[in-house]
Amino acid sequence: MVEGVKDYRAAVAIGRKLDLPELGPLLTSLASGLINLHELAEAQAVANEALATTRRDFGARHPIHARSLADAARVQSTLGNRPEALALMLEAVAIEEAAYAGSSSRLAISLQRLGWTYNQSGKYPEAIASFERAIAMEQGFAEPNWTNLTAAYNDMGDTYISIGDYHAARASLEAALEVWRDQELVINIGIALGNLGNASNRAQRFSEAAEYCQQGLNNDEQFLSADHPDLAYPLSCLGEALLGAEQSQSALAPLARAHALRDRVDMDEASLAWTRWLYGRALVESGENPSLGMRYVIFARDTFAGMAEMAASELADVQAWLATRQP
């Protein structure tokens, strides 16, 4: 991944120097790689340059410009700028709907991304509808894009978790896991395992959740560096399972590590708040540092309250827990 970004940087430098017509697509690919490395400040700058370049060279209604819009949306979503991300993603899909007459592999990818952007914006019915379109489109091809198909299944499962339909969530996540294993896309297996752990946590099946989350963490650690912020997801999931099983002392280590990975200026507020809520709860329940723990929980409560419907279930959990701590 790092080498790929290095190669794209070199290609972009040549493209800028020679003013090549391929500069826009190269910038888009570089922005995508930078997002994967969580180099978000540079990714945002490159994505903005890609937008301007593809609009200038290909026009505002060209599919190549649509891809730049989709990657710019991904940057904005990762930064937590959800309205901006959704507007960019809707524009990208509209361009591709017209360009590809309603069906293409590229459009299916964008529909999956649109579904996730809807999910992050708290628009869950719209998200599920977009995922269903992406899945149906992929299944209609002689050779589906397996990565996109499984991403749609996985993210639809995550959306079902958000609305409390754990049965539907499990069905979607198990479909994703089955395809990932069948196609030997092992780098992605940890995502479905982590989400299955999250679904089990929400259903209060904490022993099962801990197994899923630990398996997801083990899988991710094969591919990600020890300081990669994406490891915070299975670590937080594992910590939540241990808290649910009333093992707050055991929950401290994974949640402290998750918090350290997410306590950074470029982390979106929802992800930090979720981990801070769990870590704060562990600090209080274990007696390790109740004062700091309560500050973290209050931070999470206030963050979730400011996110309205996007974090309604998380806010309810925090408020219910706080109610049990009142004298």
NORQUIVEN-V853098 format. One record per pair of residues at least 12 apart in sequence whose ideal C-beta (glycine too) atoms are under 10 Angstrom apart, sorted by the first residue. I is the first residue (numbers start at 1). GAP is how many residues later the second one is. If there is no record, write none. Layout:
<<I	GAP> <I	GAP>>
This chain:
<<1	32> <1	35> <1	36> <1	222> <1	223> <2	31> <2	34> <2	35> <2	223> <3	30> <4	25> <4	26> <4	28> <4	29> <4	32> <4	33> <5	24> <5	25> <5	27> <5	28> <5	29> <5	31> <5	32> <5	34> <5	37> <5	38> <6	27> <7	22> <7	23> <7	26> <8	18> <8	19> <8	20> <8	21> <8	22> <8	23> <8	24> <8	25> <8	26> <8	38> <9	17> <9	21> <9	24> <9	25> <9	33> <9	37> <10	16> <10	20> <11	12> <11	14> <11	15> <11	16> <11	18> <11	19> <12	14> <12	15> <12	17> <12	18> <12	19> <12	34> <12	37> <12	38> <13	13> <14	12> <15	12> <15	15> <15	38> <16	33> <16	37> <19	38> <20	37> <21	32> <21	36> <21	37> <22	35> <22	42> <23	26> <23	27> <23	30> <23	31> <23	33> <23	34> <24	25> <24	26> <24	27> <24	28> <24	29> <24	30> <24	31> <24	32> <24	33> <24	34> <24	38> <24	40> <24	41> <24	43> <24	44> <25	25> <25	28> <25	29> <25	32> <25	33> <25	39> <25	42> <25	43> <26	20> <26	24> <26	27> <27	18> <27	19> <27	20> <27	21> <27	22> <27	23> <27	24> <27	25> <27	26> <27	27> <27	41> <27	44> <28	18> <28	19> <28	21> <28	22> <28	23> <28	25> <28	26> <28	36> <28	37> <28	39> <28	40> <28	41> <28	42> <28	43> <28	44> <29	17> <29	21> <29	38> <29	42> <30	12> <30	13> <30	16> <30	17> <30	19> <30	20> <30	41> <31	12> <31	13> <31	14> <31	15> <31	16> <31	17> <31	18> <31	19> <31	20> <31	37> <31	40> <31	41> <31	43> <31	44> <32	14> <32	15> <32	18> <32	35> <32	38> <32	39> <32	42> <32	43> <33	13> <33	38> <34	12> <34	13> <34	37> <34	41> <35	12> <35	36> <35	39> <35	40> <35	42> <35	43> <35	44> <36	38> <36	194> <37	188> <37	191> <38	40> <38	189> <38	190> <38	191> <38	192> <38	226> <38	228> <38	229> <39	227> <40	35> <40	38> <40	39> <40	224> <40	225> <40	226> <40	227> <40	228> <41	34> <41	38> <41	224> <41	225> <43	28> <43	29> <43	31> <43	32> <43	35> <43	36> <43	223> <44	28> <44	31> <44	32> <44	34> <44	35> <44	37> <44	222> <45	30> <46	25> <46	26> <46	29> <47	21> <47	22> <47	23> <47	24> <47	25> <47	26> <47	27> <47	28> <47	29> <47	41> <48	20> <48	24> <48	27> <49	19> <50	14> <50	15> <50	17> <50	18> <50	19> <50	21> <50	22> <51	14> <51	17> <51	18> <51	20> <51	21> <51	37> <52	16> <53	12> <53	15> <54	12> <54	13> <54	14> <54	15> <55	13> <55	14> <59	36> <60	31> <60	35> <61	30> <61	33> <61	34> <61	37> <61	38> <62	33> <62	37> <63	29> <63	32> <63	33> <63	35> <63	36> <63	37> <63	41> <63	43> <63	44> <63	47> <64	31> <64	35> <65	26> <65	27> <65	30> <66	22> <66	23> <66	25> <66	26> <66	27> <66	28> <66	29> <66	30> <66	31> <66	32> <66	33> <66	34> <66	40> <66	41> <66	44> <67	25> <67	28> <67	29> <67	39> <67	42> <67	43> <68	20> <68	24> <69	18> <69	19> <69	20> <69	21> <69	22> <69	23> <69	24> <69	25> <69	26> <69	27> <69	41> <70	15> <70	18> <70	19> <70	21> <70	22> <70	23> <70	25> <70	26> <70	36> <70	39> <70	40> <70	43> <70	44> <70	47> <71	17> <71	21> <71	42> <72	12> <72	13> <72	16> <72	17> <72	19> <72	20> <73	12> <73	13> <73	14> <73	15> <73	16> <73	17> <73	18> <73	19> <73	20> <73	37> <73	40> <73	41> <73	43> <73	44> <74	14> <74	15> <74	39> <74	42> <74	43> <75	13> <76	12> <76	13> <76	41> <76	44> <77	12> <77	36> <77	39> <77	40> <77	42> <77	43> <77	44> <77	191> <78	42> <78	188> <78	189> <78	190> <78	193> <79	187> <79	188> <79	189> <79	190> <80	40> <80	186> <80	187> <80	188> <80	189> <80	190> <80	191> <80	192> <80	227> <81	187> <82	35> <82	36> <82	37> <82	38> <82	39> <82	40> <82	41> <82	186> <82	188> <82	225> <82	228> <83	38> <85	28> <85	29> <85	31> <85	32> <85	33> <85	35> <85	36> <86	28> <86	31> <86	32> <86	34> <86	35> <86	37> <86	40> <87	30> <88	29> <89	21> <89	22> <89	24> <89	25> <89	26> <89	27> <89	28> <89	29> <89	32> <89	41> <90	20> <90	24> <90	27> <90	28> <92	14> <92	15> <92	18> <92	21> <92	22> <92	25> <93	14> <93	17> <93	18> <93	20> <93	21> <93	24> <93	37> <93	40> <94	16> <95	12> <95	15> <96	12> <96	13> <96	14> <96	15> <97	13> <97	14> <102	31> <102	35> <103	30> <103	33> <103	34> <103	37> <103	38> <104	33> <104	37> <105	32> <105	33> <105	36> <105	38> <105	39> <105	40> <105	43> <106	39> <106	42> <107	26> <107	27> <107	30> <108	25> <108	26> <108	27> <108	28> <108	29> <108	30> <108	31> <108	32> <108	33> <108	36> <108	37> <108	40> <108	41> <108	44> <109	25> <109	28> <109	29> <109	36> <109	38> <109	39> <109	42> <109	43> <110	20> <110	24> <110	38> <111	18> <111	19> <111	20> <111	21> <111	22> <111	23> <111	24> <111	25> <111	26> <111	27> <111	37> <111	41> <112	18> <112	19> <112	21> <112	22> <112	23> <112	25> <112	26> <112	33> <112	35> <112	36> <112	37> <112	38> <112	39> <112	40> <112	41> <112	42> <112	43> <112	44> <113	17> <113	21> <113	35> <113	38> <113	39> <113	42> <114	12> <114	13> <114	15> <114	16> <114	17> <114	19> <114	20> <115	12> <115	13> <115	14> <115	15> <115	16> <115	17> <115	18> <115	19> <115	20> <115	36> <115	37> <115	40> <115	41> <115	43> <115	44> <116	14> <116	15> <116	35> <116	36> <116	38> <116	39> <116	40> <116	42> <116	43> <117	13> <118	12> <118	13> <118	37> <118	41> <119	12> <119	36> <119	37> <119	39> <119	40> <119	43> <119	191> <120	35> <120	38> <120	39> <120	148> <120	150> <120	190> <121	188> <121	189> <122	40> <122	185> <122	186> <122	187> <122	188> <122	189> <122	190> <123	36> <123	186> <123	187> <124	35> <124	36> <124	38> <124	39> <124	41> <124	185> <124	186> <125	34> <125	38> <126	33> <127	28> <127	29> <127	31> <127	32> <127	33> <127	35> <127	36> <128	27> <128	28> <128	31> <128	32> <128	35> <128	37> <128	40> <128	44> <129	27> <130	22> <130	25> <130	26> <130	29> <131	20> <131	21> <131	22> <131	23> <131	24> <131	25> <131	26> <131	27> <131	28> <131	29> <131	41> <132	20> <132	24> <133	19> <134	14> <134	15> <134	17> <134	18> <134	19> <134	21> <134	22> <135	13> <135	14> <135	15> <135	17> <135	18> <135	21> <135	37> <135	40> <136	16> <137	12> <137	15> <138	12> <138	13> <138	14> <138	15> <144	35> <144	39> <146	33> <146	34> <146	36> <146	37> <146	38> <146	39> <146	42> <147	32> <147	33> <147	36> <147	38> <147	40> <147	41> <149	26> <149	27> <149	30> <149	31> <149	34> <150	25> <150	26> <150	27> <150	28> <150	29> <150	30> <150	31> <150	32> <150	33> <150	35> <150	38> <150	39> <150	41> <150	42> <151	25> <151	29> <151	37> <151	40> <152	20> <152	23> <152	24> <153	18> <153	19> <153	20> <153	21> <153	22> <153	23> <153	24> <153	25> <153	26> <153	27> <153	39> <154	18> <154	19> <154	21> <154	22> <154	23> <154	25> <154	26> <154	34> <154	37> <154	38> <154	40> <154	41> <154	42> <155	17> <155	18> <155	21> <155	36> <155	40> <156	12> <156	13> <156	15> <156	16> <156	17> <156	19> <156	20> <157	12> <157	13> <157	14> <157	15> <157	16> <157	17> <157	18> <157	19> <157	20> <157	34> <157	35> <157	38> <157	39> <157	41> <157	42> <158	14> <158	15> <158	18> <158	33> <158	34> <158	36> <158	37> <158	40> <158	41> <159	13> <160	12> <160	13> <160	35> <160	39> <161	12> <161	34> <161	35> <161	37> <161	38> <161	39> <161	40> <161	41> <161	42> <161	152> <162	36> <162	40> <162	147> <162	148> <162	149> <162	150> <162	151> <162	152> <163	150> <164	38> <164	39> <164	149> <165	34> <166	32> <166	33> <166	34> <166	35> <166	36> <166	37> <166	38> <166	39> <167	32> <167	36> <168	31> <169	26> <169	27> <169	29> <169	30> <169	31> <169	33> <169	34> <170	25> <170	26> <170	29> <170	30> <170	33> <172	20> <172	23> <172	27> <173	18> <173	19> <173	20> <173	21> <173	22> <173	23> <173	24> <173	25> <173	26> <173	39> <174	18> <174	22> <175	17> <176	12> <176	13> <176	15> <176	16> <176	19> <176	20> <177	12> <177	14> <177	15> <177	16> <177	18> <177	19> <177	35> <178	14> <179	13> <180	12> <180	13> <186	33> <186	36> <186	37> <187	32> <187	33> <187	35> <187	36> <187	37> <188	31> <188	32> <188	35> <189	26> <189	27> <189	30> <189	31> <189	33> <189	34> <190	22> <190	23> <190	25> <190	26> <190	27> <190	28> <190	29> <190	30> <190	31> <190	32> <190	33> <190	34> <190	40> <190	41> <190	43> <190	44> <191	25> <191	28> <191	29> <191	39> <191	42> <191	43> <192	20> <192	24> <192	27> <193	18> <193	19> <193	20> <193	21> <193	22> <193	23> <193	24> <193	25> <193	26> <193	27> <193	41> <193	44> <194	18> <194	19> <194	21> <194	22> <194	23> <194	25> <194	26> <194	36> <194	39> <194	40> <194	41> <194	42> <194	43> <194	44> <195	17> <195	18> <195	21> <195	38> <195	39> <195	42> <196	12> <196	13> <196	15> <196	16> <196	17> <196	19> <196	20> <196	41> <197	12> <197	13> <197	14> <197	15> <197	16> <197	17> <197	18> <197	19> <197	20> <197	36> <197	37> <197	39> <197	40> <197	41> <197	43> <197	44> <198	14> <198	15> <198	18> <198	35> <198	36> <198	38> <198	39> <198	42> <198	43> <199	13> <200	12> <200	13> <200	37> <200	40> <200	41> <200	44> <201	12> <201	35> <201	36> <201	37> <201	38> <201	39> <201	40> <201	42> <201	43> <202	38> <202	42> <202	111> <202	115> <204	40> <204	41> <205	36> <205	39> <206	34> <206	35> <206	36> <206	37> <206	38> <206	39> <206	40> <206	41> <207	34> <207	37> <207	38> <208	33> <209	28> <209	29> <209	31> <209	32> <209	33> <209	35> <209	36> <210	27> <210	28> <210	29> <210	30> <210	31> <210	32> <210	34> <210	35> <210	37> <210	40> <210	41> <211	27> <211	30> <212	22> <212	25> <212	26> <212	29> <213	20> <213	21> <213	22> <213	23> <213	24> <213	25> <213	26> <213	27> <213	28> <213	29> <213	41> <214	20> <214	21> <214	23> <214	24> <214	27> <214	40> <215	19> <215	23> <216	15> <216	17> <216	18> <216	19> <216	21> <216	22> <217	14> <217	16> <217	17> <217	18> <217	20> <217	21> <217	37> <217	40> <218	16> <219	15> <220	13> <220	14> <220	15> <221	13> <226	31> <226	35> <227	30> <227	33> <227	34> <228	33> <229	29> <229	31> <229	32> <229	33> <229	34> <229	35> <229	37> <229	38> <229	42> <229	43> <230	31> <230	32> <231	23> <231	26> <231	27> <231	30> <231	31> <232	22> <232	23> <232	25> <232	26> <232	27> <232	28> <232	29> <232	30> <232	31> <232	35> <232	39> <232	40> <232	42> <232	43> <233	25> <233	28> <233	29> <233	38> <233	41> <233	42> <234	20> <234	24> <235	18> <235	19> <235	20> <235	21> <235	22> <235	23> <235	24> <235	25> <235	26> <235	27> <235	40> <235	43> <235	44> <236	15> <236	18> <236	19> <236	21> <236	22> <236	23> <236	25> <236	26> <236	35> <236	38> <236	39> <236	40> <236	41> <236	42> <236	43> <237	17> <237	21> <237	37> <237	41> <238	12> <238	13> <238	15> <238	16> <238	17> <238	19> <238	20> <238	40> <239	12> <239	13> <239	14> <239	15> <239	16> <239	17> <239	18> <239	19> <239	20> <239	36> <239	39> <239	40> <239	42> <239	43> <240	14> <240	15> <240	18> <240	34> <240	35> <240	37> <240	38> <240	41> <240	42> <240	77> <241	13> <242	12> <242	13> <242	36> <242	40> <243	12> <243	35> <243	36> <243	38> <243	39> <243	42> <243	43> <243	78> <246	39> <247	35> <247	38> <247	39> <248	33> <248	34> <248	35> <248	36> <248	37> <248	38> <248	39> <248	40> <249	33> <249	36> <249	37> <249	38> <249	39> <250	32> <250	36> <251	27> <251	28> <251	30> <251	31> <251	32> <251	34> <251	35> <252	27> <252	30> <252	31> <252	33> <252	34> <252	36> <252	37> <253	29> <254	24> <254	25> <254	28> <255	20> <255	21> <255	22> <255	23> <255	24> <255	25> <255	26> <255	27> <255	28> <255	41> <256	19> <256	23> <256	26> <256	27> <256	32> <257	18> <257	22> <258	13> <258	16> <258	17> <258	18> <258	20> <258	21> <259	13> <259	16> <259	17> <259	19> <259	20> <259	21> <259	23> <259	24> <259	37> <260	15> <260	19> <261	14> <262	12> <262	13> <262	14> <262	17> <263	12> <263	13> <263	16> <269	30> <269	31> <269	34> <269	35> <269	37> <269	38> <269	42> <270	30> <270	33> <270	34> <270	37> <270	40> <270	41> <270	44> <272	24> <272	27> <272	28> <272	31> <273	23> <273	24> <273	26> <273	27> <273	28> <273	29> <273	30> <273	31> <273	33> <273	34> <273	38> <273	41> <273	42> <273	45> <274	26> <274	29> <274	30> <274	37> <274	40> <274	43> <274	44> <275	21> <275	25> <276	17> <276	19> <276	20> <276	21> <276	22> <276	23> <276	24> <276	27> <277	16> <277	19> <277	20> <277	21> <277	22> <277	23> <277	24> <277	26> <277	27> <277	37> <277	38> <277	40> <277	41> <277	44> <278	18> <278	19> <278	22> <278	39> <279	13> <279	14> <279	17> <279	18> <279	21> <280	12> <280	13> <280	14> <280	15> <280	16> <280	17> <280	18> <280	19> <280	20> <280	21> <280	38> <280	41> <281	12> <281	13> <281	15> <281	16> <281	19> <281	36> <281	37> <281	40> <281	41> <281	44> <282	14> <283	12> <283	13> <283	14> <284	12> <284	13> <284	37> <284	41> <285	36> <285	40> <290	35> <294	28> <294	31> <297	21> <297	24> <297	25> <297	28> <298	20> <298	24> <300	14> <300	15> <300	17> <300	18> <301	13> <301	14> <301	16> <301	17> <301	18> <301	20> <301	21> <302	13> <302	16> <303	12> <303	15> <304	12> <304	13> <304	14> <304	15> <305	13> <305	14>>
